[in-house]
């Protein structure tokens, strides 16, 4: 369930129903007779089979639900072609960044009023607050709803910690304790570094150090990931960067440019003592069964807990045939489908909190208690920072980060160059705004 971009599927070549492929802008009003609501995901064939089975239990004589086949491939390209042709399905999986961009362009149905006054418990206040807030555009619209949360923390090899005589990570541990542990674990039992990161949570990116700053009572890297007005590196942020620079220089933490593509397999083989990563790895570990005893801990803190947050969701194009029917299916997915899917593959907690029970029960049954505790702690955290910009110019930030921030971490530029990097980000924000 971890996705950075919205993904989609085949163009309309006789595979989509008239609901998705008509290309007409019907205004979303009610239609005469039965309605077919098409659903498209980016999931694996196995997960899609479970979703399809769960959707078969949806009961409404006037609504037929069709799950579209979604082959692997360049989903971004397929999204672009379907969007251009106005042939998007009624419900499609989307990332927060795509939802923000498409909503601001007027391409998606705004569910703000619908979810505010929803039936029964299916209302905005029953969703994880950080997810709902981050799905709002600058003018308060919500083009879709968050469906699954991504939480983040530190995966650790408990066997390696025990062998080195180092206490295993737990809630409330500090950044200094993490770096000290990484120093003791580096170079042991085939592990080159004591701490590495997966590709989404790498310390190479500026949002990771935002957690350090916020935890210490400082300012986050940016005031808003969706519609930022400024970037900032205050004294606490700079302090966190300096500690990371020192840890990289000592060889205890992997440097910028480290190839994280195989970090999960290295961790499973006992070659990585600690790695930053998301909760979704639990499902894979449950299947692959690493050779080591492992656990999942919250990110370290300075004075108070702080964590990254992220969510993926489900969006609807403006020209959907029948908004009411589509919303009924959307509600069913969020309230019922995950109960059928997550027990077999507990990849992520639902954003709709009443649906989280099956996820946590599955992890508990699999004896993944540290994952349960860490995910719950992350979802309850008061201090959270976004994992990336969701803006259309986010890639330009990435380019600036590669050219100006990562050299600081690797020691090629002094930490005193950090304000210059921030000035470049703010110049981009100003020009884009």
C-alpha positions in Angstrom: 0.0 0.0 0.0 3.0 2.3 0.0 2.8 4.6 -3.0 4.3 7.9 -3.8 2.2 8.6 -6.9 -1.3 7.8 -8.0 -1.4 4.8 -10.2 -4.0 3.7 -12.8 -4.6 1.1 -15.5 -5.5 0.4 -19.1 -7.0 2.9 -21.4 -10.5 2.3 -22.6 -10.1 -0.4 -25.3 -13.3 -2.2 -24.7 -12.3 -3.0 -21.1 -14.0 -0.3 -19.1 -17.8 0.2 -18.7 -19.7 3.1 -20.2 -19.7 4.6 -16.7 -16.0 5.2 -16.9 -15.5 5.5 -20.7 -18.4 7.7 -21.8 -16.2 10.8 -21.6 -19.3 12.8 -21.0 -19.5 15.4 -18.3 -22.8 14.3 -16.8 -22.4 16.5 -13.7 -22.7 13.6 -11.4 -26.4 13.6 -11.1 -28.6 10.5 -10.6 -29.1 8.3 -13.6 -32.1 6.2 -14.7 -31.9 2.5 -14.1 -29.0 0.4 -12.8 -25.6 2.0 -12.4 -22.2 0.3 -12.8 -19.4 1.7 -10.6 -15.9 0.9 -11.8 -13.1 0.5 -9.3 -9.4 0.5 -10.2 -6.5 -0.3 -7.8 -2.7 -0.5 -8.0 -2.7 -3.7 -5.8 -1.1 -7.1 -6.6 -3.1 -9.8 -8.3 -3.5 -11.6 -4.9 -4.8 -8.5 -3.1 -7.1 -7.6 -6.0 -8.6 -11.1 -5.8 -9.4 -10.5 -2.1 -10.9 -7.1 -2.9 -13.0 -8.5 -5.7 -14.3 -11.2 -3.4 -15.2 -8.6 -0.8 -16.9 -6.3 -3.4 -19.1 -9.3 -4.4 -20.8 -8.9 -1.0 -21.9 -5.3 -1.8 -25.7 -5.4 -1.9 -27.6 -2.8 -3.9 -30.1 -3.9 -6.6 -29.4 -0.6 -8.5 -25.6 -0.7 -8.3 -23.1 -3.2 -9.9 -19.5 -2.9 -8.9 -16.8 -3.8 -11.4 -13.2 -4.2 -10.3 -11.0 -3.5 -13.3 -7.9 -5.6 -14.1 -4.8 -3.6 -13.4 -1.6 -4.9 -15.0 1.8 -3.9 -13.7 3.5 -1.1 -15.7 3.9 2.6 -16.0 0.9 3.7 -14.0 1.8 7.4 -14.2 1.7 7.2 -18.0 -1.6 5.4 -18.0 -3.0 7.9 -15.6 -2.0 10.7 -17.9 -3.7 9.1 -21.0 -6.9 8.3 -19.1 -7.1 11.7 -17.7 -6.5 13.3 -21.1 -9.3 11.1 -22.6 -11.7 11.8 -19.7 -12.0 8.0 -19.2 -10.9 7.6 -15.6 -12.9 5.0 -13.7 -15.4 6.0 -11.0 -13.1 5.1 -8.1 -9.4 4.9 -8.5 -6.5 4.5 -6.0 -4.6 7.8 -5.7 -1.7 9.3 -3.8 -2.0 12.5 -1.7 0.1 14.4 -4.2 -2.1 13.5 -7.2 -5.3 14.2 -5.2 -4.0 17.7 -4.3 -3.0 18.5 -7.9 -6.2 17.0 -9.6 -8.5 18.6 -7.1 -6.9 22.1 -7.5 -7.4 21.6 -11.3 -11.1 20.8 -10.9 -10.8 17.2 -12.1 -12.2 15.4 -9.0 -15.5 15.3 -7.1 -15.3 17.2 -3.9 -16.6 15.0 -1.0 -16.3 17.7 1.7 -20.0 18.1 2.3 -20.7 14.4 1.8 -18.3 13.2 4.4 -19.1 16.0 6.8 -22.8 14.9 6.9 -22.3 11.3 6.2 -24.6 8.4 7.2 -24.1 6.8 10.5 -20.4 6.7 11.6 -19.0 7.3 8.1 -18.0 10.9 8.8 -14.9 13.0 8.8 -14.3 12.8 12.6 -14.0 9.0 12.3 -10.9 9.3 10.1 -7.3 9.8 11.3 -7.1 13.6 11.7 -3.7 14.1 10.1 -4.9 12.3 6.9 -8.1 14.3 6.6 -6.3 17.6 7.1 -3.6 16.7 4.6 -6.2 15.8 1.9 -7.8 19.3 2.1 -6.7 21.7 -0.6 -5.9 25.3 0.2 -9.6 26.2 -0.3 -10.9 23.3 1.8 -11.9 20.8 -0.9 -11.4 17.0 -0.6 -11.1 15.3 -4.0 -11.4 11.8 -2.7 -10.9 10.2 0.7 -7.8 8.8 2.4 -8.1 5.0 2.6 -4.9 3.6 4.1 -2.2 5.2 6.3 1.5 4.8 6.1 3.4 5.0 9.4 7.1 5.1 9.8 9.7 4.0 12.3 12.9 2.0 12.9 13.1 -1.7 12.1 15.8 -3.4 14.2 17.5 -6.7 14.4 17.0 -7.7 18.1 19.6 -10.5 17.8 22.3 -8.0 16.7 21.4 -5.6 19.6 21.6 -8.5 22.1 24.9 -9.7 20.8 26.3 -6.2 21.1 24.9 -5.6 24.5 22.8 -2.7 23.4 19.2 -2.2 24.6 16.7 -2.7 21.8 14.9 0.4 20.6 11.6 1.3 22.3 9.2 4.2 22.5 10.9 7.2 24.1 14.5 6.4 23.0 16.5 9.4 21.8 18.3 10.3 18.7 21.6 10.2 20.6 20.8 6.7 21.7 20.1 5.7 18.1 23.3 7.1 16.8 25.3 5.5 19.7 23.7 2.1 18.9 24.4 2.5 15.2 28.1 3.2 16.0 28.4 0.0 18.1 26.6 -2.2 15.5 28.5 -0.9 12.4 30.9 -3.4 11.0 29.5 -6.3 13.1 28.5 -9.7 11.6 28.7 -8.5 8.0 26.9 -5.2 8.6 28.7 -2.3 7.0 26.5 0.4 8.6 24.6 0.3 11.9 21.7 2.2 10.3 20.4 2.5 6.8 17.1 3.6 5.3 14.6 2.4 2.7 14.0 4.6 -0.3 11.1 6.6 1.2 12.5 7.5 4.6 16.1 8.1 3.8 17.9 10.7 5.9 19.1 12.0 2.5 15.7 14.0 2.4 15.0 17.1 4.5 11.8 15.9 6.0 13.4 13.2 8.2 15.4 15.9 10.1 12.1 17.8 10.5 11.2 15.2 13.1 14.3 16.0 15.1 13.5 19.7 15.1 9.8 19.4 15.9 10.6 16.8 18.7 13.0 19.4 20.2 10.4 22.2 20.1 11.7 23.7 16.9 10.2 24.4 13.6 9.4 21.9 10.8 11.2 22.0 7.5 8.1 23.5 5.9 4.9 24.9 7.3 2.7 22.9 4.9 3.5 20.1 2.4 0.5 20.8 0.2 0.6 24.6 -0.1 3.8 25.8 1.7 4.6 29.4 2.3 8.2 28.8 3.5 10.9 26.3 4.3 13.0 26.8 7.4 16.1 25.4 9.1 16.1 26.8 12.6 18.7 26.1 15.4 17.1 22.8 16.4 16.8 21.6 12.8 20.5 22.6 12.2 21.4 20.7 15.4 19.8 17.6 14.1 21.5 17.9 10.7 24.9 18.3 12.4 24.4 15.1 14.4 23.4 13.2 11.2 26.5 14.6 9.5 28.7 13.4 12.3 27.1 9.9 12.3 27.6 9.6 8.5 31.2 10.7 8.8 31.9 8.1 11.5 30.6 5.3 9.2 27.7 4.3 11.5 25.0 5.6 9.2 24.8 5.0 5.5 25.7 8.1 3.4 23.7 9.9 0.7 23.6 7.9 -2.5 23.5 4.5 -0.7 21.7 2.0 -2.8 18.7 1.1 -0.7 17.0 -1.2 -3.3 18.0 -4.4 -1.5 18.0 -3.1 2.1 15.0 -5.2 3.1 16.6 -8.4 1.9 19.9 -7.4 3.7 17.9 -6.8 6.9 16.2 -10.1 6.6 19.6 -11.8 6.2 21.0 -10.1 9.3 23.3 -7.7 7.4 21.5 -4.5 8.5 21.0 -4.0 12.2 18.7 -1.0 11.9 16.7 0.6 9.1 14.3 3.4 8.7 11.1 2.1 7.0 7.3 1.8 7.0 4.8 -0.5 8.6 4.1 -2.2 5.2 7.2 -4.3 5.5 5.5 -6.3 8.2 3.3 -8.1 5.7 6.4 -9.1 3.7 8.3 -10.3 6.8 5.2 -12.3 7.8 5.5 -14.2 4.6 9.2 -14.3 4.0 10.2 -14.9 7.7 13.6 -13.2 8.2 16.4 -15.3 9.7 16.7 -12.9 12.6 14.4 -11.8 15.5 13.2 -8.4 14.6 11.1 -5.5 15.9 9.7 -2.2 14.9 10.1 0.9 17.1 8.9 4.5 16.8 11.4 7.1 15.5 13.6 8.4 18.3 12.8 11.7 20.0 14.5 14.7 21.7 11.9 15.9 24.1 8.6 14.6 22.7 7.4 12.0 20.2 7.3 13.2 16.5 6.8 11.1 13.4 6.3 11.2 9.7 2.8 10.7 8.2 1.4 9.8 4.9 -1.7 8.3 3.4 -3.0 7.0 0.1 -6.7 7.1 -0.9 -9.4 6.8 -3.5 -10.5 9.5 -5.9 -13.4 10.1 -8.3 -13.5 12.1 -11.5 -16.0 14.9 -12.0 -17.7 13.1 -14.8 -18.6 10.0 -12.8 -22.1 8.8 -13.9 -23.7 8.9 -10.5 -22.0 10.5 -7.5 -24.4 9.0 -5.0 -23.9 5.4 -6.2 -20.1 6.0 -6.4 -20.0 7.3 -2.8 -21.9 4.3 -1.6 -19.2 2.0 -3.0 -16.5 4.3 -1.7 -18.1 4.0 1.8 -18.3 0.2 1.5 -14.6 -0.1 0.6 -13.6 2.0 3.5 -15.9 0.4 6.0 -16.1 -3.3 4.9 -13.6 -4.3 2.3 -10.5 -3.8 4.4 -12.0 -6.2 7.0 -11.8 -8.9 4.4 -8.4 -8.0 2.8 -6.1 -7.0 5.7 -6.2 -10.1 7.8 -4.4 -12.0 5.0 -2.0 -9.2 4.2 -1.8 -6.6 7.0 0.0 -4.0 5.0 -1.4 -0.8 6.4 -4.0 0.6 8.9 -7.2 2.1 7.4 -7.6 5.8 7.7 -11.2 5.1 8.7 -10.5 4.3 12.4 -13.4 1.8 13.0 -12.0 -0.4 10.3 -8.6 -0.7 12.0 -9.5 -3.6 14.2 -9.0 -6.3 11.6 -5.5 -4.9 10.8 -4.3 -4.9 14.4 -5.9 -8.3 15.1 -4.0 -9.8 12.2 -0.7 -8.4 13.4 -1.4 -9.6 16.9 -2.2 -13.1 15.7 1.1 -13.1 13.8 2.9 -12.1 17.0 4.0 -8.8 15.6 3.3 -6.9 18.8 6.0 -4.3 18.2 4.4 -3.3 14.9 1.0 -3.0 16.6 2.5 -0.8 19.4 4.5 1.4 17.0 1.7 1.9 14.4 -0.7 2.8 17.2 1.8 5.3 18.7 2.4 6.9 15.3 -1.4 7.3 14.6 -1.8 8.9 18.0 1.2 11.2 17.8 0.4 14.9 18.2 3.5 16.1 16.5 3.6 14.9 12.9 5.4 16.1 9.7 4.7 15.3 6.1 7.0 12.9 4.3 7.3 15.0 1.2 5.9 18.0 -0.7 2.8 17.1 -2.7 3.2 20.1 -5.1 3.6 19.9 -8.8 7.2 21.3 -8.4 8.2 18.7 -5.8 10.7 17.2 -8.3 12.5 20.5 -8.4 12.9 20.4 -4.7 14.4 16.9 -5.1 16.9 18.3 -7.6 17.9 21.1 -5.2 18.2 18.6 -2.4 20.5 16.4 -4.4 22.7 19.3 -5.4 22.7 21.3 -2.1 21.5 19.3 0.9 23.0 15.8 0.3 26.6 17.2 -0.1 26.2 18.7 3.4 25.3 15.4 4.8 28.2 13.7 3.1 30.7 16.3 4.3 31.4 17.8 0.9 29.8 21.1 2.0 29.8 22.5 5.5 26.6 22.7 7.6 26.9 26.4 7.4 25.7 26.0 3.8 22.2 24.9 5.0 20.7 28.4 4.9 21.7 28.7 1.3 19.8 25.5 0.5 16.8 26.8 2.4 16.9 30.1 0.4 16.8 28.1 -2.8 13.7 26.2 -1.6 12.0 29.4 -0.6 12.9 30.9 -4.0 11.1 28.0 -5.6 8.1 28.3 -3.3 7.8 32.0 -4.1 8.1 31.6 -7.8 5.7 28.7 -7.9 3.2 30.5 -5.7 
